[in-house]
Amino acid sequence: MGNAVLSPSVRRAAEQRQRHDLRRETIVQAAARCFNRKGYHGTSIGDLARELRVSKAALYYYVKNKEALLFTCHETSLDIGVEALRLAEDTRGTPADKLMFVLRYSIEHMTDSLKGCVMLLEDGMLRPRLRRHIVERRNDYERRVRALVKAGVACGQFVPCDPKLIVFAMLGAMNWIPKWYVPEGAMTPKEIGEAFASYLTRGLLAARTAPLDGVRVAANASESADRRKARARRPARPRAVGGRA
């Protein structure tokens, strides 16, 4: 069958839905920025309206209340993490490759205009039913990341460790990024993702494991710096005078 021709009314309705979804995404991102700066209780609907330069009445047309915005921010954060895991698990890479991809993808997309992400510590502000939903999704996400660490330990790519503790440390570092990140900063979201993923993964690698590309660059740079320092401390050799040394 050929492509169906949409009637003008159907086309207008589709365009209106697209505009509505786009506007809602903009609102959620603004809410995330406000929540990260001032906290949930410190942020009012009026603050969000001023951030977006719209009236509170216009804002209520798109969102039910402040709690609904916070819930959507949490969902967006988890959506990014789950998508990173899905993409990583579909590849044939090593556990280290997959873990580094998950960290890099999550951080890059979390910092790219924040994408509606907030620190997950704020989930205590949600009513019990909504909080249970977020906690269940977060626990499943953490379990899947721990599985990557366990797989790396089992195959000898990672040093023996407590996967639960390691993943807590990694997620803690990631969840703090929205507190200090500014889009006008010196590093792009991609660069931040690369730097964090390399740093957080490097300490897990076993000594006999070839470093990942991102880790290799950092390791080589560190080794070169150490060599320069060693040469600077080494006393100069006296030159031979009047012939060959």
N, C-alpha and C positions, 0 to 999 in steps of 0.2 A: 504494500500500500504506500502511496505517496505521503509526503509530510502534510499533516492536517493544518489547515489555515485557521488561526484563532480569530474569533470574532472580536470586534473592537472592545466590547464590554469585558470579555474574558481577558484580553490583553491588558486592559486598564487595571483590572483586579490583580493580575499577576505583578504588574509594575508597582502597584500600591503596596502589595505584600513585601516586595523587595525593598522598597523605601522604608517600610516599617521595620523590617529586620535589620537593615543597615543602621537606622536611627537607634534601635534598641542596643545594638552592639556598641555604638558610640557612648550611650548612656552607661552601659555596664563598665566600659573601660574607664570612664570618668569616675564612676563609683569606686572602682578598685583603687584609683589614684588617691581619692579622698580617704578611703578606709585605711590605706597604707600610711598616709601622712598623719591623720588625726585619730585613727581608731574608729571602731564602730559607734561607740557611744558619743564620741566627740564629733561625729559627722551627722548633720541634719539634712533633710530633704532640701531645705533652703540652701545649704552649702552646695549640694549637687546642682541645683538650679543655677546658682551663680557660676559654678564651674562651666556649665554648658551654655550660659547666657540665655536661659529661657525662663519662663515663669513656672512656679510650682504647679499650677493648673495644667500646663502643657506637659510637664514631667509625669504627672499622675495619669495622663492619657496612655503612656507607654508602660508604666510600672505600677504594681499594686501598692507596694510600700517598701520601706528601707530593708526589711528582712528579706523580701523577695529578691532584692538586688544582691544582698550578701550571699544568699543561697546560689544565685546564678553565677556569682564570681567563683564560688567554690566548685561548682559544676564545671566551669570553664577550665579551672586549674587542673582538675582531675581528667577532663577530656584530653588535654594536651599530654599529660603523662601516659594515659592509656593508649593514645595514638602512637606515642613514641615506642611503647612496649610492643604494640602490634607490628609496627614496621620492623623493629629489631628482631622479633621472634620469627618473622617470615624470611629472614636472611640465613645464610649458611656460615656466618662468621663465628669466631670463637666467643666464649663468654665475655672476655675482656672487650672485644670489638662491640658486642651487643650492649654491654653496660655503658661503655663510653658513648655510644650512639644515643642511648636513652637519656643520659645526662646532658649531652650536647644539644639534642633536639628540644628537650624540655626547657632548658635554660634559655636557649635562643628564642623560642616562641613565647616564653613567659615574659621576657624582657622586651620583646618587640611590641611596643606600645602597651605593655603589661597584659594585653589580651584578656582583661577582666580578672587577672589573678590577684589573690590576696594571701597574706600569711594564714596558713591553716590553723593557727592558734585561735583565730577568731570564730571557730566553729561553735564555741560555747555560747555564742550570742544567739544561736538558732533555737527554736522551740524543739522539744525532744524528738518529735517525729522526723523533722528535717535533719536534725543533727545525727540521728541514727543512720539515715540514708547516706550522709556524707562520710561518716565514720566507717560504715561498711564498705563503701567504695574505696576509701583511703586504705583500709586494712588489706583489701584485695590487691591494690596497687603495690603496697609495700611487700606483700607476700611474693609477688611476681618479680620484683627487683631483688629480693633476698634469694630467690631461686637462681638468678644469674650469678650472684656471688657464690652460692653453694656449688654451682656447676664449675665455676672457675677454680675453686678449691679442690673439688673432686678430680679434675683433670690435671692438677698441678700447675695451672697457670697463675693462680693466686696463692699467696701464703696462707697457712692455716689462720683462721680468724673466727670471730663471732659475727655471722652475717647480719643478725638483727641489730647489733651495736653499730656495725659499719654503715648499714643503710640508714639508721637514725642520724648518724653524723652527716651523711651525704644529703639527706633530705633537709636537715636543719640548715646546712649551708645554702641550699637552693631556696628554701622558703624565706630566708632573710634577704635575698636579693631585692625584692620589691621595696624594702625599707630604705635602701641607699641608691638604687638605680635611678638615673635621670636620662631621658632620651638625648639631652644635649651634651652628655659626657663624652670623654675622649675615645671610648671604645664602643664599637657596634655590638648589637645583640649577638651576632655570630662570633665575634672575637671573645666576648665574655663567655659564651657557651664553650668554645674551644679551650680557653684558659682553665675554666672550672673543671671541665671533664678530664683534662689532662692531669690537673692537680689532684683531683679526688680519686682517680684511678691508679696513679703512679705508685702510691704506697701499698697497693694490693699485689703488685706484680712480683712473682717469684724471681729470684736472682738469675735463674737460667732462662727466663722468659724473654724473648725479644721484645723490646718496648714498642708500644704503638706509635704511629706516626707522630701524633701530637706530643706524646711523652718523649719520643726520641729527640725531637727538636729542642724541647726544654732541657733534656739531659745533656745534649751536646753543648748547648749554650752554657750550662752550669759548669761542665767539664772545662770548656775553654776559659771561662773566667777563673777557675781554680788554677789552671796552668799559668795564666798571666800573673796571678798573685804570687805563685811559687817562683817564677822567674824574677819578679821584682824583689823578692826577699833573698834570692841567691846572690852571694858576693861575686863581683865581676872578676873574671880570670885575667891575670896580668899578661900583657902582650910581650911576646918574645922580641928581643932587640938584637940586630946585627945578624940575622940569618933565620933559618926555619926553626920553629919550636920543636 
